[in-house]
Amino acid sequence: MSTDYIPMSNRSQTTCRILEATIASLVTNGFAKTSIGTLATDLDVSKGVVHYHFPSKEMLLQETIAYIYETAFAEVRPGIDATADDWGKLEQFIRASVAFHRDRSGYVLALREILMNFRPIQHRSYAAKRLEQEFAEVSELLVAGQKHGNFRSFDPELMALTIRQALGGTTAKIGVEGYDFAHHTDELVALFYHGIVRQPLQNGQE
C-alpha cells in the first residue's frame, strides 16, 4: 500500500446520490451486503451507472469516507474559526462534534461500519489521514492555549487523544431513545474545562 487516497475535487449530483445511498446501505444492511449491485437496485439505476462514477468498491468506500469527513468539517469548523479565545475554540469543537454525532447519526454509524471492516489495497484508508489531521489540529489548539498562558501544563498529545476518545464515546448513545445529548455535552465541556484551563491562584498555589 503506497500513497494516501486523493478524493474527488468535484462531485456531481449523481455521485452524491450514490454516496448517500452507500451511507444508508451501510447502516441498514452492513458492510458485507453493501455493493455496487445493491446500490444500483436501491437507486433504481443500472450497475453501469454506479460503475461509471465508482469503478471499484474500494474507491466507493474511500470516497464515502471523504464525503463524511468533509461534511463534518463543514459543520464543525466554522464555529471554531469564529471563536477568538483558546478555550472557546476547544469548547466549540466539543459541542459541534457531539452535535454532529447526534444530528448525522447515519454518517457516524456508516463510518464506524467502514472502519471496522474496510481493508483497502491500493491506498491506505482515507480515514487514517483525516484522523491524523484532526488529532494534529486539536493538539495545536491545546499548544496554543498553553503558549498564551490560558491552559495549564499537560501533555497536549495525550490530552488530544483523551478528548477524541471521549467524543467517540457519544456514538454508543446513538439510537437510544430520549438520550440527553445536551447534558452529555455539558458534562464533557465541564470535565475538560477543569482539566485544561489554568485556574486562578488561591492561597499562593495553582
TORKOL-4160 file (C-alpha; in steps of 0.2 Angstrom, whole numbers, padded with zeros to 4 digits, m for minus):
206
<pt num="1" X="0000" Y="0000" Z="0000"/>
<pt num="2" X="0008" Y="0016" Z="m0006"/>
<pt num="3" X="0000" Y="0034" Z="m0006"/>
<pt num="4" X="m0015" Y="0042" Z="0003"/>
<pt num="5" X="m0031" Y="0042" Z="m0007"/>
<pt num="6" X="m0035" Y="0058" Z="m0015"/>
<pt num="7" X="m0054" Y="0062" Z="m0015"/>
<pt num="8" X="m0063" Y="0069" Z="m0030"/>
<pt num="9" X="m0062" Y="0088" Z="m0031"/>
<pt num="10" X="m0080" Y="0090" Z="m0038"/>
<pt num="11" X="m0095" Y="0078" Z="m0036"/>
<pt num="12" X="m0110" Y="0078" Z="m0047"/>
<pt num="13" X="m0127" Y="0076" Z="m0040"/>
<pt num="14" X="m0127" Y="0058" Z="m0046"/>
<pt num="15" X="m0111" Y="0055" Z="m0037"/>
<pt num="16" X="m0118" Y="0062" Z="m0021"/>
<pt num="17" X="m0134" Y="0052" Z="m0023"/>
<pt num="18" X="m0123" Y="0036" Z="m0024"/>
<pt num="19" X="m0113" Y="0041" Z="m0008"/>
<pt num="20" X="m0129" Y="0045" Z="0002"/>
<pt num="21" X="m0136" Y="0028" Z="m0004"/>
<pt num="22" X="m0120" Y="0020" Z="0002"/>
<pt num="23" X="m0121" Y="0028" Z="0019"/>
<pt num="24" X="m0139" Y="0022" Z="0021"/>
<pt num="25" X="m0135" Y="0004" Z="0015"/>
<pt num="26" X="m0120" Y="0003" Z="0027"/>
<pt num="27" X="m0132" Y="0007" Z="0041"/>
<pt num="28" X="m0146" Y="m0004" Z="0036"/>
<pt num="29" X="m0138" Y="m0018" Z="0028"/>
<pt num="30" X="m0120" Y="m0018" Z="0035"/>
<pt num="31" X="m0103" Y="m0018" Z="0026"/>
<pt num="32" X="m0104" Y="m0035" Z="0018"/>
<pt num="33" X="m0121" Y="m0033" Z="0010"/>
<pt num="34" X="m0116" Y="m0015" Z="0003"/>
<pt num="35" X="m0111" Y="m0017" Z="m0015"/>
<pt num="36" X="m0111" Y="m0009" Z="m0032"/>
<pt num="37" X="m0126" Y="m0021" Z="m0036"/>
<pt num="38" X="m0136" Y="m0017" Z="m0021"/>
<pt num="39" X="m0133" Y="0002" Z="m0023"/>
<pt num="40" X="m0139" Y="0001" Z="m0041"/>
<pt num="41" X="m0155" Y="m0008" Z="m0035"/>
<pt num="42" X="m0158" Y="0005" Z="m0021"/>
<pt num="43" X="m0156" Y="0019" Z="m0033"/>
<pt num="44" X="m0166" Y="0011" Z="m0047"/>
<pt num="45" X="m0151" Y="0013" Z="m0060"/>
<pt num="46" X="m0140" Y="0001" Z="m0069"/>
<pt num="47" X="m0124" Y="m0006" Z="m0062"/>
<pt num="48" X="m0115" Y="0003" Z="m0076"/>
<pt num="49" X="m0121" Y="0020" Z="m0069"/>
<pt num="50" X="m0113" Y="0016" Z="m0052"/>
<pt num="51" X="m0098" Y="0009" Z="m0060"/>
<pt num="52" X="m0095" Y="0024" Z="m0071"/>
<pt num="53" X="m0094" Y="0035" Z="m0055"/>
<pt num="54" X="m0085" Y="0022" Z="m0044"/>
<pt num="55" X="m0076" Y="0008" Z="m0054"/>
<pt num="56" X="m0072" Y="m0002" Z="m0038"/>
<pt num="57" X="m0080" Y="m0004" Z="m0021"/>
<pt num="58" X="m0063" Y="0002" Z="m0014"/>
<pt num="59" X="m0065" Y="0018" Z="m0022"/>
<pt num="60" X="m0083" Y="0020" Z="m0017"/>
<pt num="61" X="m0079" Y="0017" Z="0001"/>
<pt num="62" X="m0064" Y="0029" Z="0001"/>
<pt num="63" X="m0075" Y="0042" Z="m0007"/>
<pt num="64" X="m0088" Y="0039" Z="0006"/>
<pt num="65" X="m0076" Y="0041" Z="0020"/>
<pt num="66" X="m0070" Y="0058" Z="0012"/>
<pt num="67" X="m0088" Y="0063" Z="0010"/>
<pt num="68" X="m0092" Y="0060" Z="0028"/>
<pt num="69" X="m0077" Y="0069" Z="0034"/>
<pt num="70" X="m0080" Y="0084" Z="0023"/>
<pt num="71" X="m0097" Y="0086" Z="0029"/>
<pt num="72" X="m0092" Y="0085" Z="0047"/>
<pt num="73" X="m0078" Y="0098" Z="0044"/>
<pt num="74" X="m0091" Y="0110" Z="0035"/>
<pt num="75" X="m0102" Y="0109" Z="0051"/>
<pt num="76" X="m0089" Y="0109" Z="0065"/>
<pt num="77" X="m0075" Y="0120" Z="0058"/>
<pt num="78" X="m0084" Y="0137" Z="0056"/>
<pt num="79" X="m0089" Y="0139" Z="0074"/>
<pt num="80" X="m0071" Y="0136" Z="0079"/>
<pt num="81" X="m0064" Y="0149" Z="0067"/>
<pt num="82" X="m0077" Y="0161" Z="0073"/>
<pt num="83" X="m0072" Y="0160" Z="0091"/>
<pt num="84" X="m0057" Y="0171" Z="0097"/>
<pt num="85" X="m0052" Y="0163" Z="0114"/>
<pt num="86" X="m0042" Y="0147" Z="0116"/>
<pt num="87" X="m0055" Y="0138" Z="0127"/>
<pt num="88" X="m0069" Y="0144" Z="0117"/>
<pt num="89" X="m0062" Y="0136" Z="0101"/>
<pt num="90" X="m0060" Y="0119" Z="0111"/>
<pt num="91" X="m0077" Y="0121" Z="0118"/>
<pt num="92" X="m0084" Y="0124" Z="0101"/>
<pt num="93" X="m0075" Y="0109" Z="0094"/>
<pt num="94" X="m0083" Y="0098" Z="0108"/>
<pt num="95" X="m0100" Y="0104" Z="0106"/>
<pt num="96" X="m0101" Y="0104" Z="0087"/>
<pt num="97" X="m0093" Y="0087" Z="0087"/>
<pt num="98" X="m0107" Y="0079" Z="0098"/>
<pt num="99" X="m0120" Y="0089" Z="0088"/>
<pt num="100" X="m0113" Y="0081" Z="0073"/>
<pt num="101" X="m0114" Y="0063" Z="0081"/>
<pt num="102" X="m0132" Y="0067" Z="0086"/>
<pt num="103" X="m0139" Y="0075" Z="0070"/>
<pt num="104" X="m0129" Y="0065" Z="0057"/>
<pt num="105" X="m0130" Y="0048" Z="0066"/>
<pt num="106" X="m0131" Y="0039" Z="0050"/>
<pt num="107" X="m0115" Y="0046" Z="0044"/>
<pt num="108" X="m0107" Y="0041" Z="0060"/>
<pt num="109" X="m0113" Y="0024" Z="0060"/>
<pt num="110" X="m0109" Y="0021" Z="0042"/>
<pt num="111" X="m0091" Y="0027" Z="0046"/>
<pt num="112" X="m0089" Y="0015" Z="0060"/>
<pt num="113" X="m0095" Y="0001" Z="0049"/>
<pt num="114" X="m0082" Y="0005" Z="0037"/>
<pt num="115" X="m0068" Y="0007" Z="0050"/>
<pt num="116" X="m0072" Y="m0010" Z="0057"/>
<pt num="117" X="m0072" Y="m0019" Z="0040"/>
<pt num="118" X="m0063" Y="m0009" Z="0027"/>
<pt num="119" X="m0046" Y="m0016" Z="0021"/>
<pt num="120" X="m0040" Y="m0006" Z="0006"/>
<pt num="121" X="m0027" Y="m0012" Z="m0006"/>
<pt num="122" X="m0022" Y="0002" Z="m0017"/>
<pt num="123" X="m0021" Y="0016" Z="m0004"/>
<pt num="124" X="m0022" Y="0017" Z="0015"/>
<pt num="125" X="m0039" Y="0021" Z="0022"/>
<pt num="126" X="m0043" Y="0039" Z="0020"/>
<pt num="127" X="m0050" Y="0039" Z="0037"/>
<pt num="128" X="m0032" Y="0037" Z="0044"/>
<pt num="129" X="m0027" Y="0053" Z="0036"/>
<pt num="130" X="m0042" Y="0063" Z="0042"/>
<pt num="131" X="m0040" Y="0056" Z="0060"/>
<pt num="132" X="m0022" Y="0061" Z="0060"/>
<pt num="133" X="m0026" Y="0079" Z="0054"/>
<pt num="134" X="m0040" Y="0081" Z="0067"/>
<pt num="135" X="m0028" Y="0075" Z="0081"/>
<pt num="136" X="m0015" Y="0087" Z="0075"/>
<pt num="137" X="m0027" Y="0101" Z="0074"/>
<pt num="138" X="m0034" Y="0098" Z="0092"/>
<pt num="139" X="m0016" Y="0096" Z="0098"/>
<pt num="140" X="m0012" Y="0113" Z="0090"/>
<pt num="141" X="m0027" Y="0121" Z="0099"/>
<pt num="142" X="m0020" Y="0114" Z="0116"/>
<pt num="143" X="m0002" Y="0120" Z="0112"/>
<pt num="144" X="m0008" Y="0137" Z="0108"/>
<pt num="145" X="m0018" Y="0139" Z="0124"/>
<pt num="146" X="m0003" Y="0134" Z="0134"/>
<pt num="147" X="0008" Y="0146" Z="0125"/>
<pt num="148" X="m0004" Y="0160" Z="0128"/>
<pt num="149" X="m0004" Y="0155" Z="0147"/>
<pt num="150" X="m0023" Y="0151" Z="0147"/>
<pt num="151" X="m0021" Y="0132" Z="0148"/>
<pt num="152" X="m0011" Y="0123" Z="0162"/>
<pt num="153" X="0004" Y="0112" Z="0159"/>
<pt num="154" X="0000" Y="0095" Z="0152"/>
<pt num="155" X="0004" Y="0083" Z="0138"/>
<pt num="156" X="m0006" Y="0091" Z="0123"/>
<pt num="157" X="m0005" Y="0075" Z="0113"/>
<pt num="158" X="m0011" Y="0064" Z="0127"/>
<pt num="159" X="m0025" Y="0077" Z="0131"/>
<pt num="160" X="m0030" Y="0077" Z="0112"/>
<pt num="161" X="m0031" Y="0058" Z="0112"/>
<pt num="162" X="m0042" Y="0059" Z="0128"/>
<pt num="163" X="m0054" Y="0072" Z="0120"/>
<pt num="164" X="m0055" Y="0061" Z="0104"/>
<pt num="165" X="m0059" Y="0046" Z="0114"/>
<pt num="166" X="m0072" Y="0055" Z="0125"/>
<pt num="167" X="m0081" Y="0061" Z="0109"/>
<pt num="168" X="m0081" Y="0044" Z="0102"/>
<pt num="169" X="m0090" Y="0038" Z="0117"/>
<pt num="170" X="m0105" Y="0048" Z="0112"/>
<pt num="171" X="m0108" Y="0036" Z="0097"/>
<pt num="172" X="m0113" Y="0022" Z="0110"/>
<pt num="173" X="m0129" Y="0033" Z="0113"/>
<pt num="174" X="m0134" Y="0035" Z="0095"/>
<pt num="175" X="m0151" Y="0027" Z="0093"/>
<pt num="176" X="m0155" Y="0027" Z="0112"/>
<pt num="177" X="m0172" Y="0035" Z="0113"/>
<pt num="178" X="m0173" Y="0051" Z="0123"/>
<pt num="179" X="m0155" Y="0051" Z="0127"/>
<pt num="180" X="m0150" Y="0069" Z="0133"/>
<pt num="181" X="m0136" Y="0074" Z="0122"/>
<pt num="182" X="m0136" Y="0091" Z="0128"/>
<pt num="183" X="m0132" Y="0085" Z="0146"/>
<pt num="184" X="m0119" Y="0074" Z="0139"/>
<pt num="185" X="m0111" Y="0088" Z="0130"/>
<pt num="186" X="m0112" Y="0100" Z="0145"/>
<pt num="187" X="m0103" Y="0086" Z="0156"/>
<pt num="188" X="m0089" Y="0084" Z="0143"/>
<pt num="189" X="m0087" Y="0103" Z="0142"/>
<pt num="190" X="m0086" Y="0104" Z="0161"/>
<pt num="191" X="m0074" Y="0090" Z="0163"/>
<pt num="192" X="m0062" Y="0096" Z="0150"/>
<pt num="193" X="m0063" Y="0114" Z="0156"/>
<pt num="194" X="m0057" Y="0109" Z="0174"/>
<pt num="195" X="m0044" Y="0098" Z="0166"/>
<pt num="196" X="m0037" Y="0110" Z="0154"/>
<pt num="197" X="m0040" Y="0129" Z="0159"/>
<pt num="198" X="m0027" Y="0137" Z="0170"/>
<pt num="199" X="m0037" Y="0141" Z="0186"/>
<pt num="200" X="m0034" Y="0157" Z="0196"/>
<pt num="201" X="m0021" Y="0156" Z="0210"/>
<pt num="202" X="m0028" Y="0153" Z="0228"/>
<pt num="203" X="m0018" Y="0155" Z="0244"/>
<pt num="204" X="m0002" Y="0155" Z="0234"/>
<pt num="205" X="m0005" Y="0139" Z="0225"/>
<pt num="206" X="m0011" Y="0135" Z="0207"/>
